[in-house]
Amino acid sequence: MDYRAFEKACDYIDSQRKKGVDVSAAEVSNFMYYSLGHLNAIFKYFCNESLGKFIKNRKLDDGGVELFVKGTPINIVANRVGYDPGSFTKAFKAEHNMLPQKIKNVKRGKNMSKVIAIGFSFGGAGTSTLALITGALLADQGNKVLIIDASLVSSISYVLACKPEERTILMDNLDSEEVSDTVKFGLLGALIDQEPEKHIISFSPNFHLLPNDGYLGFNLPRIYYDKSLRMRIEHDSFKQIIEKLKSDYNYIIIDTHYLGLSEISDMVIKSSDRIVIPLHARAYLLSKVERALELIEEKGLKRSNVIGVFRRDFDIDESDLEVENKVRSQFGEFLSKSFLPYNESARKAVCGYDELMEEVKNRRIPVEYCCLISEFC
């Protein structure tokens, strides 16, 4: 299927939306020199909906994102995207399983920090994508946000392209020469010296990162076999870092890794107010979800403070939906009604900081992310 045609059509629709022009499926067809039937087939393949429905939902998404980012009254938003308030509410609820009134601006006041961990799933569910987009959207609302990269593969640190010259060089006094040559900055350094502010990288006044230097991720088990390091990382080191940083941020978003693989995941749970677990139908069994919830409860966080959300790719099929329904039937109270579409906007958002902020500023982030953030913030 012609992906370039799909991308070109989306760009045209977005360009017209920016100008305030209501574009129709027929106009897109004329612009592309494609038959409407062929374009419908392309859109059905890549986003599981016709071109006409895609355009209609783009308007709803515009309205939802504006509600989230600016807190604009619903009647004004509805009128702006071509609906009366009642029709907008009905259409939005039908598409996103959430009343638009539930989407809220979640800007927090001074000294009202909230710590949210995203992860504890089993790979391929978009944990880092959700953490990045959540942080960017919250920062766009005017919140001061810190993302902590505590994942196994340092995804966010690599996506945001942390350059060596931007890293604070610390920790010259480690006993282990092998480790002191490797560890120069980041979360592991903060765990040891308990001075996290020295390791934080600022991308904008409201968007900061405590990166992962790679050692913490790929070589994490070695930390606990290295006696000199283990002596420097107390069991409550992570919580101490969080407590030091809370007064400086409205939101602290932690991108973390699988439960049970290290003490770091235990530390993250004990330091968090809420936990979000992204799920993917092709990678999950009911037993895995149950085990994740049990482990979180064992560490002292109530299940009511945990929310799960399914990621949906554009090629979702009946077997994927069947898995979702099985999980929902057993863990309905734990799962969000929203889902996370992993579409072109989501992919572009995790290509780098500039790309991420461009998607946010141009309101191209799927509104489902706004719905989900409204639930757990």
C-alpha positions as CSV (number, residue, x, y, z in Angstrom):
1,M,0.0,0.0,0.0
2,D,1.2,3.5,-0.9
3,Y,2.4,5.0,2.3
4,R,3.8,8.2,0.6
5,A,0.3,8.9,-0.7
6,F,-1.1,8.5,2.7
7,E,1.4,10.8,4.2
8,K,1.0,13.4,1.5
9,A,-2.8,13.4,1.9
10,C,-2.5,13.8,5.7
11,D,-0.1,16.7,5.2
12,Y,-2.6,18.4,2.9
13,I,-5.4,17.9,5.3
14,D,-3.3,19.3,8.1
15,S,-2.2,22.3,6.1
16,Q,-5.9,23.2,5.3
17,R,-6.8,22.8,8.9
18,K,-4.1,25.3,9.9
19,K,-5.7,27.8,7.5
20,G,-9.1,27.2,9.0
21,V,-10.4,25.6,5.8
22,D,-12.8,22.7,6.0
23,V,-11.5,20.3,3.5
24,S,-13.7,17.5,2.0
25,A,-12.7,14.0,0.9
26,A,-13.5,15.0,-2.7
27,E,-11.1,17.9,-2.4
28,V,-8.3,15.7,-1.1
29,S,-9.0,13.3,-4.0
30,N,-8.7,16.1,-6.5
31,F,-5.5,17.4,-4.9
32,M,-3.9,13.9,-4.9
33,Y,-5.2,12.9,-8.4
34,Y,-6.4,9.7,-6.9
35,S,-9.9,8.3,-7.1
36,L,-11.9,8.5,-3.9
37,G,-12.2,4.7,-3.8
38,H,-8.4,4.3,-3.9
39,L,-7.8,6.9,-1.2
40,N,-10.4,5.2,1.0
41,A,-8.6,1.9,0.6
42,I,-5.3,3.6,1.5
43,F,-6.8,5.2,4.7
44,K,-8.6,2.0,5.6
45,Y,-5.2,0.2,5.5
46,F,-3.2,2.7,7.5
47,C,-5.7,4.0,10.0
48,N,-8.6,1.6,9.8
49,E,-11.1,4.2,8.7
50,S,-12.3,5.9,5.5
51,L,-10.9,9.2,4.3
52,G,-14.2,11.0,5.1
53,K,-14.2,9.6,8.7
54,F,-10.5,10.5,9.1
55,I,-11.3,14.1,8.2
56,K,-14.3,14.2,10.5
57,N,-12.3,12.7,13.4
58,R,-9.5,15.2,12.8
59,K,-12.0,17.9,13.6
60,L,-13.0,16.1,16.8
61,D,-9.3,15.6,17.7
62,D,-8.6,19.3,17.2
63,G,-11.4,20.2,19.6
64,G,-10.3,17.6,22.2
65,V,-6.6,18.8,22.1
66,E,-7.8,22.5,22.5
67,L,-9.9,21.5,25.5
68,F,-6.8,19.8,27.0
69,V,-4.2,22.4,26.2
70,K,-6.1,25.6,26.7
71,G,-9.1,24.7,28.7
72,T,-11.4,26.5,26.2
73,P,-15.1,26.2,26.9
74,I,-16.8,23.4,25.0
75,N,-19.3,25.7,23.2
76,I,-16.5,27.7,21.7
77,V,-14.5,24.6,20.7
78,A,-17.5,23.0,19.2
79,N,-18.3,26.0,17.1
80,R,-14.7,26.3,16.0
81,V,-14.6,22.8,14.6
82,G,-18.0,23.0,12.9
83,Y,-20.4,21.4,15.5
84,D,-23.0,22.7,17.9
85,P,-22.2,21.8,21.5
86,G,-24.6,18.9,21.8
87,S,-23.5,17.3,18.5
88,F,-19.8,17.7,19.4
89,T,-20.3,16.0,22.8
90,K,-22.2,13.1,21.2
91,A,-19.7,12.6,18.4
92,F,-16.7,12.8,20.7
93,K,-18.2,10.4,23.2
94,A,-19.0,7.9,20.4
95,E,-15.5,8.1,19.0
96,H,-13.4,8.2,22.2
97,N,-15.5,6.6,24.9
98,M,-15.2,9.8,27.0
99,L,-17.3,12.9,27.4
100,P,-15.3,16.0,26.3
101,Q,-16.2,17.5,29.7
102,K,-13.8,14.9,31.2
103,I,-10.9,16.2,29.2
104,K,-9.3,18.8,31.4
105,N,-6.4,21.2,31.6
106,V,-4.2,19.6,34.3
107,K,-1.9,22.5,35.0
108,R,-0.7,22.2,38.6
109,G,0.1,25.0,41.0
110,K,3.4,25.6,42.8
111,N,4.4,22.9,45.2
112,M,1.8,20.5,43.8
113,S,4.1,17.9,42.3
114,K,2.8,14.6,41.0
115,V,5.0,11.6,40.3
116,I,3.8,9.3,37.5
117,A,5.7,6.1,36.5
118,I,5.0,4.7,33.0
119,G,6.1,1.1,32.4
120,F,6.2,-2.2,34.1
121,S,4.9,-3.9,31.0
122,F,6.7,-6.5,28.9
123,G,8.1,-4.7,25.8
124,G,6.8,-3.2,22.6
125,A,3.9,-1.4,24.1
126,G,5.0,2.2,23.6
127,T,6.1,3.0,27.1
128,S,8.8,5.6,26.1
129,T,6.5,7.0,23.5
130,L,3.8,7.6,26.1
131,A,6.2,9.1,28.6
132,L,7.6,11.5,26.0
133,I,4.2,12.7,24.6
134,T,2.8,13.0,28.2
135,G,5.8,15.2,29.2
136,A,5.5,17.4,26.1
137,L,1.8,17.9,26.4
138,L,2.0,18.7,30.1
139,A,4.8,21.2,29.5
140,D,2.8,22.8,26.7
141,Q,0.1,23.5,29.3
142,G,2.6,25.5,31.3
143,N,3.6,22.8,33.7
144,K,7.2,22.3,34.6
145,V,8.0,18.7,33.7
146,L,10.9,16.4,34.4
147,I,11.3,13.1,32.6
148,I,13.4,10.5,34.3
149,D,14.8,7.8,32.0
150,A,15.0,4.7,34.1
151,S,14.4,2.2,31.3
152,L,16.5,-0.8,30.3
153,V,17.4,0.5,26.9
154,S,17.7,4.3,27.6
155,S,15.1,5.0,24.8
156,I,14.2,8.5,25.8
157,S,17.9,9.6,26.3
158,Y,18.7,8.4,22.8
159,V,15.6,9.9,21.2
160,L,16.3,13.3,22.7
161,A,19.9,13.0,21.4
162,C,21.8,13.9,24.5
163,K,25.2,15.1,23.3
164,P,28.3,14.4,25.3
165,E,29.1,18.2,25.6
166,E,25.7,18.7,27.3
167,R,26.4,16.1,30.0
168,T,27.7,17.1,33.4
169,I,30.8,15.1,34.1
170,L,30.7,13.8,37.7
171,M,31.6,11.0,40.0
172,D,35.4,10.9,39.8
173,N,35.7,9.3,43.2
174,L,34.2,5.9,42.7
175,D,36.3,3.0,44.0
176,S,35.8,0.8,41.0
177,E,38.0,2.1,38.1
178,E,36.0,0.2,35.6
179,V,32.8,1.9,36.6
180,S,34.2,5.4,37.1
181,D,35.5,5.3,33.5
182,T,32.0,4.4,32.3
183,V,29.6,6.4,34.4
184,K,29.8,10.1,33.7
185,F,26.4,11.5,34.2
186,G,22.7,10.7,34.5
187,L,20.4,8.7,36.8
188,L,23.1,6.4,38.1
189,G,25.3,9.3,39.0
190,A,22.3,10.9,40.8
191,L,21.6,7.7,42.7
192,I,25.2,7.7,44.0
193,D,26.0,11.4,44.7
194,Q,22.4,12.4,45.6
195,E,22.7,15.6,43.6
196,P,20.2,15.1,40.8
197,E,20.1,18.7,39.7
198,K,23.7,18.4,38.4
199,H,22.7,15.7,36.0
200,I,19.5,17.2,34.6
201,I,19.5,18.5,31.0
202,S,17.1,21.4,30.1
203,F,15.5,21.4,26.7
204,S,13.2,24.3,27.5
205,P,12.2,26.1,30.7
206,N,9.4,23.6,31.2
207,F,10.9,20.4,29.8
208,H,13.8,18.7,31.5
209,L,15.4,15.3,31.4
210,L,17.3,13.2,33.9
211,P,18.9,10.9,31.4
212,N,20.1,7.3,31.5
213,D,23.7,6.9,30.5
214,G,23.2,3.5,29.1
215,Y,25.2,1.9,31.9
216,L,22.2,1.9,34.1
217,G,20.2,0.1,31.4
218,F,22.1,-2.5,29.6
219,N,24.5,-3.2,32.5
220,L,22.0,-2.8,35.3
221,P,22.6,-6.2,36.9
222,R,26.3,-5.4,37.3
223,I,25.4,-2.6,39.6
224,Y,24.2,-5.1,42.1
225,Y,27.2,-7.4,41.7
226,D,29.7,-4.6,42.1
227,K,30.1,-4.2,45.9
228,S,31.6,-0.7,45.7
229,L,28.6,0.6,43.7
230,R,26.1,-1.3,45.7
231,M,27.3,0.3,48.9
232,R,26.7,3.7,47.4
233,I,23.1,3.0,46.2
234,E,20.9,2.9,49.3
235,H,17.5,1.2,48.9
236,D,15.7,4.5,49.3
237,S,18.2,6.4,47.0
238,F,15.6,6.9,44.3
239,K,12.9,8.2,46.7
240,Q,15.4,10.6,48.1
241,I,16.1,12.0,44.6
242,I,12.4,12.4,44.0
243,E,11.8,14.2,47.3
244,K,14.6,16.6,46.4
245,L,13.1,17.4,43.0
246,K,9.4,17.6,43.9
247,S,9.5,21.2,44.8
248,D,11.0,22.2,41.4
249,Y,8.5,20.4,39.2
250,N,4.7,20.1,38.7
251,Y,5.1,16.7,37.1
252,I,7.8,14.1,37.3
253,I,7.4,11.4,34.6
254,I,9.4,8.2,35.0
255,D,10.0,5.9,32.0
256,T,10.8,2.6,33.6
257,H,11.3,-1.0,32.7
258,Y,9.9,-4.4,33.6
259,L,8.9,-5.4,37.1
260,G,11.1,-7.8,38.9
261,L,14.3,-7.3,36.9
262,S,16.0,-5.0,39.3
263,E,15.8,-3.0,42.5
264,I,15.3,0.1,40.5
265,S,11.8,-0.9,39.5
266,D,11.0,-1.4,43.2
267,M,12.4,2.0,44.0
268,V,10.3,3.6,41.3
269,I,7.0,2.1,42.6
270,K,7.7,3.3,46.1
271,S,8.3,6.8,44.8
272,S,5.3,7.2,42.5
273,D,1.8,8.6,43.0
274,R,0.4,6.9,39.9
275,I,1.5,4.1,37.6
276,V,0.5,3.7,34.0
277,I,1.0,0.3,32.3
278,P,0.9,0.4,28.5
279,L,-0.3,-2.9,27.0
280,H,-0.2,-4.5,23.6
281,A,-2.5,-7.3,22.6
282,R,0.2,-9.2,20.7
283,A,2.6,-9.3,23.7
284,Y,0.3,-10.0,26.6
285,L,-1.2,-12.8,28.5
286,L,-3.7,-12.4,31.4
287,S,-1.2,-14.0,33.8
288,K,1.3,-11.3,33.0
289,V,-1.1,-8.5,33.7
290,E,-2.2,-10.1,36.9
291,R,1.4,-10.6,38.0
292,A,2.3,-7.0,37.3
293,L,-0.6,-5.8,39.4
294,E,0.3,-8.2,42.2
295,L,4.0,-7.0,42.3
296,I,2.9,-3.3,42.4
297,E,0.6,-4.0,45.3
298,E,3.3,-5.9,47.1
299,K,5.4,-2.7,46.9
300,G,2.7,-0.7,48.7
301,L,0.8,1.1,45.9
302,K,-2.9,0.5,45.8
303,R,-4.5,-0.9,42.6
304,S,-6.7,2.2,42.4
305,N,-3.6,4.2,41.6
306,V,-2.7,2.0,38.7
307,I,-4.2,2.4,35.2
308,G,-3.6,0.2,32.1
309,V,-4.0,1.2,28.5
310,F,-3.9,-0.7,25.3
311,R,-1.8,0.5,22.4
312,R,-3.3,-0.1,19.0
313,D,-1.4,-0.2,15.7
314,F,-3.0,0.7,12.4
315,D,-3.1,-3.0,11.4
316,I,-5.1,-4.1,14.4
317,D,-7.1,-7.2,13.7
318,E,-9.9,-9.4,15.2
319,S,-7.4,-11.5,17.2
320,D,-6.0,-8.3,18.8
321,L,-9.5,-7.1,19.8
322,E,-10.2,-10.6,21.2
323,V,-7.2,-10.3,23.5
324,E,-8.2,-6.8,24.6
325,N,-11.7,-8.0,25.4
326,K,-10.4,-10.9,27.5
327,V,-8.2,-8.6,29.5
328,R,-11.1,-6.0,29.9
329,S,-13.4,-8.7,31.1
330,Q,-11.0,-9.7,33.9
331,F,-9.4,-6.3,34.7
332,G,-12.1,-3.8,33.6
333,E,-11.7,-1.6,36.6
334,F,-8.0,-1.2,36.0
335,L,-8.1,-0.4,32.3
336,S,-8.6,3.0,30.7
337,K,-11.5,3.3,28.2
338,S,-9.0,5.1,26.0
339,F,-6.4,3.4,23.8
340,L,-3.2,4.7,22.4
341,P,-3.0,4.8,18.6
342,Y,0.5,4.3,17.3
343,N,0.1,6.3,14.1
344,E,2.3,8.6,12.1
345,S,2.0,11.5,14.6
346,A,3.1,9.2,17.4
347,R,6.0,7.9,15.4
348,K,7.2,11.4,14.4
349,A,6.9,12.5,18.0
350,V,9.7,10.1,19.1
351,C,12.2,11.1,16.4
352,G,13.8,13.9,18.5
353,Y,13.0,16.9,20.7
354,D,12.3,19.3,17.8
355,E,10.1,16.7,16.1
356,L,8.2,16.1,19.3
357,M,7.5,19.7,20.0
358,E,6.5,20.4,16.4
359,E,3.9,17.7,16.7
360,V,2.6,19.2,20.0
361,K,2.6,22.8,18.8
362,N,0.8,21.9,15.6
363,R,-1.8,19.9,17.6
364,R,-1.0,16.7,15.7
365,I,-0.7,14.5,18.7
366,P,-3.7,12.0,18.8
367,V,-6.4,13.3,21.1
368,E,-6.4,9.8,22.8
369,Y,-3.3,10.8,24.6
370,C,-5.1,13.9,26.0
371,C,-8.0,11.7,27.1
372,L,-5.6,9.3,28.9
373,I,-3.6,12.0,30.6
374,S,-6.8,13.6,31.9
375,E,-7.5,10.2,33.6
376,F,-4.2,9.7,35.4
377,C,-3.3,13.3,36.1
